[in-house]
Amino acid sequence: MRNLRIAGIGLTAAAALTLTACGSSDTGSSASSSAPAPSSSMAAPSSSMASGASDGVTTNADVFGPACSQLPQGSAPGSLDSMGPQPVASAASTNPLLTKLVAAVKATNLVDTLNSQQAITVFAPADPAFAALGDAKFNELAGKPAELAPILQYHVVGKRYDAKGLASAGSLESLNTAGGPLKIEGSGDSMTVNGAKILCGNIPTKNATVFVIDKVLTPGTNKN
């Protein structure tokens, strides 16, 4: 299994253009130390599980944000009920808000790696976040996985947080430790991550809590 932590990869000028999102341990809102990656047989926190926000695992009732209404309803692919039992990369592949992100994850061969993590938080840029980049530049970066991977890593935290846990943490370290901290400000519908707004947050999947955001996060933004 590919190690998500790619030590020593420099963030090039192409990386500064930014691309995206999309371990660990089952953690609380103020997460504990990480544990070894689990086997694929790990029990899934179902979207209907009656677990509290205190353990970082969310339910459909915890989901919030203006873009959540754009998700399919019922048990259709991409719906909350459909995504809940699936590992995060598989769940994202059915989410109509995240087609560009899924393409980036596939380009870096990180699907299996993300799916095998035990408990992570993913800040997932929605498709409109890539509009300024344009198809030509997106395709160029997708063809450079060594440059794209650190950008994707910057959107992943190696512990599982719900919205309350994020607000309490204030600052988080991503899997791209060279990219600097992720700064969390506000709470609920007013929460931002490095200035990016939450479009649909607290989405439960088998091994991750997903926050769809309106911008692609740029590594190095908050470095001193």
ChimeraX attribute file (.defattr): number of C-alpha atoms within 10 A of each C-alpha:
attribute: neighborCount
match mode: 1-to-1
recipient: residues
	/A:1	9
	/A:2	10
	/A:3	10
	/A:4	19
	/A:5	15
	/A:6	16
	/A:7	12
	/A:8	10
	/A:9	13
	/A:10	13
	/A:11	20
	/A:12	11
	/A:13	9
	/A:14	14
	/A:15	22
	/A:16	15
	/A:17	17
	/A:18	24
	/A:19	32
	/A:20	30
	/A:21	27
	/A:22	30
	/A:23	26
	/A:24	22
	/A:25	21
	/A:26	23
	/A:27	23
	/A:28	18
	/A:29	22
	/A:30	18
	/A:31	20
	/A:32	13
	/A:33	11
	/A:34	17
	/A:35	16
	/A:36	10
	/A:37	16
	/A:38	15
	/A:39	10
	/A:40	12
	/A:41	7
	/A:42	13
	/A:43	12
	/A:44	17
	/A:45	21
	/A:46	22
	/A:47	24
	/A:48	15
	/A:49	13
	/A:50	13
	/A:51	14
	/A:52	13
	/A:53	18
	/A:54	16
	/A:55	17
	/A:56	28
	/A:57	30
	/A:58	31
	/A:59	23
	/A:60	17
	/A:61	12
	/A:62	16
	/A:63	18
	/A:64	19
	/A:65	18
	/A:66	11
	/A:67	15
	/A:68	17
	/A:69	10
	/A:70	13
	/A:71	17
	/A:72	17
	/A:73	13
	/A:74	11
	/A:75	11
	/A:76	13
	/A:77	17
	/A:78	23
	/A:79	19
	/A:80	25
	/A:81	21
	/A:82	20
	/A:83	26
	/A:84	27
	/A:85	20
	/A:86	21
	/A:87	25
	/A:88	29
	/A:89	25
	/A:90	19
	/A:91	24
	/A:92	21
	/A:93	21
	/A:94	19
	/A:95	20
	/A:96	16
	/A:97	24
	/A:98	21
	/A:99	15
	/A:100	21
	/A:101	25
	/A:102	24
	/A:103	15
	/A:104	26
	/A:105	24
	/A:106	16
	/A:107	18
	/A:108	18
	/A:109	14
	/A:110	23
	/A:111	19
	/A:112	16
	/A:113	16
	/A:114	26
	/A:115	19
	/A:116	21
	/A:117	26
	/A:118	27
	/A:119	31
	/A:120	25
	/A:121	27
	/A:122	30
	/A:123	26
	/A:124	30
	/A:125	29
	/A:126	27
	/A:127	19
	/A:128	15
	/A:129	20
	/A:130	20
	/A:131	11
	/A:132	10
	/A:133	15
	/A:134	9
	/A:135	11
	/A:136	9
	/A:137	14
	/A:138	20
	/A:139	14
	/A:140	12
	/A:141	20
	/A:142	20
	/A:143	14
	/A:144	14
	/A:145	19
	/A:146	16
	/A:147	22
	/A:148	25
	/A:149	28
	/A:150	31
	/A:151	28
	/A:152	32
	/A:153	25
	/A:154	30
	/A:155	27
	/A:156	28
	/A:157	24
	/A:158	27
	/A:159	31
	/A:160	32
	/A:161	32
	/A:162	29
	/A:163	25
	/A:164	16
	/A:165	20
	/A:166	26
	/A:167	21
	/A:168	15
	/A:169	16
	/A:170	14
	/A:171	16
	/A:172	18
	/A:173	18
	/A:174	23
	/A:175	23
	/A:176	26
	/A:177	19
	/A:178	19
	/A:179	22
	/A:180	20
	/A:181	21
	/A:182	26
	/A:183	19
	/A:184	20
	/A:185	20
	/A:186	13
	/A:187	15
	/A:188	16
	/A:189	15
	/A:190	10
	/A:191	19
	/A:192	21
	/A:193	24
	/A:194	18
	/A:195	15
	/A:196	20
	/A:197	20
	/A:198	27
	/A:199	22
	/A:200	24
	/A:201	27
	/A:202	29
	/A:203	26
	/A:204	33
	/A:205	30
	/A:206	24
	/A:207	30
	/A:208	36
	/A:209	26
	/A:210	28
	/A:211	29
	/A:212	26
	/A:213	28
	/A:214	22
	/A:215	25
	/A:216	27
	/A:217	28
	/A:218	22
	/A:219	28
	/A:220	18
	/A:221	14
	/A:222	12
	/A:223	10
	/A:224	6
